[in-house]
Amino acid sequence: MIADKYLEIQERFSFWGCAMKQSGRTNAALRSRQADREALSRREAAALLGVSEGMMIKLVRLGRVGAIRIGKCVRIPRTEINRILREGVR
């Protein structure tokens, strides 16, 4: 279910270059690799949850959505996305 929704979102985001061909990989290979990722960007998580990226940033800052910082990047684990879909934001 979530993987299908994620692929649908990737299709919409492809005009921003998110699914562009890189290093000889095809779009399908990139989408497949990204669908298997354990953590999503704030933009991708916001799109899956149907909220704006600004709202997702606020929820992460308030601690209502668990996130991981990797260097300058903020990633939201799939387990957190699944929890929000099941229970809602705490």
C-alpha positions in Angstrom: 0.0 0.0 0.0 2.6 2.5 1.1 5.0 1.5 -1.7 2.3 2.0 -4.3 1.5 5.5 -2.9 5.2 6.3 -2.8 5.6 5.3 -6.5 2.6 7.5 -7.3 4.2 10.4 -5.5 7.5 9.8 -7.3 5.7 10.0 -10.6 4.4 13.5 -9.7 7.8 14.6 -8.5 9.7 13.4 -11.6 9.5 16.8 -13.2 11.7 18.1 -10.4 14.4 15.7 -11.4 13.8 13.2 -8.5 13.5 10.3 -10.8 15.9 11.4 -13.5 18.3 9.1 -15.1 21.6 9.1 -13.1 24.8 7.0 -13.5 23.2 5.0 -16.3 20.3 3.8 -14.1 16.8 3.9 -15.6 13.9 5.7 -14.0 12.3 2.4 -13.1 15.5 1.3 -11.3 15.7 4.5 -9.4 12.0 4.3 -8.4 12.5 0.7 -7.3 15.5 1.6 -5.2 13.8 4.6 -3.6 10.7 2.6 -2.8 12.8 0.3 -0.7 14.5 3.1 1.3 13.9 2.9 5.1 13.7 6.7 5.5 12.1 9.5 3.4 12.8 13.2 3.0 10.5 15.7 4.5 9.0 16.5 1.1 8.4 12.8 0.3 6.9 12.1 3.7 4.7 15.2 3.5 3.4 14.1 0.1 2.6 10.6 1.4 0.7 12.0 4.3 -1.1 14.7 2.3 0.3 17.7 4.2 2.5 20.6 3.0 6.2 20.4 3.4 6.0 23.4 5.7 3.6 21.5 8.0 5.9 18.5 8.0 8.9 20.8 9.0 6.8 22.2 11.9 5.7 18.7 13.1 9.3 17.5 13.1 10.5 20.6 15.0 7.8 20.2 17.6 8.8 16.6 18.0 5.4 15.3 17.0 6.9 13.4 14.1 10.1 11.4 14.8 13.0 12.2 12.4 16.6 11.4 12.0 19.3 14.0 11.1 22.0 12.7 8.8 24.5 15.5 8.4 22.3 18.4 7.0 19.6 16.0 5.8 16.5 15.2 7.8 14.9 11.9 7.1 11.7 10.4 8.4 11.7 6.6 9.0 9.1 4.5 7.2 8.1 3.1 10.6 7.2 6.7 11.7 5.1 7.2 8.5 3.3 3.9 9.1 2.6 4.9 12.8 1.2 8.2 11.7 -1.1 6.5 9.1 -2.3 4.1 11.8 -2.6 6.4 14.9 -2.3 9.9 13.7 0.1 12.6 14.9 0.7 12.5 18.7 
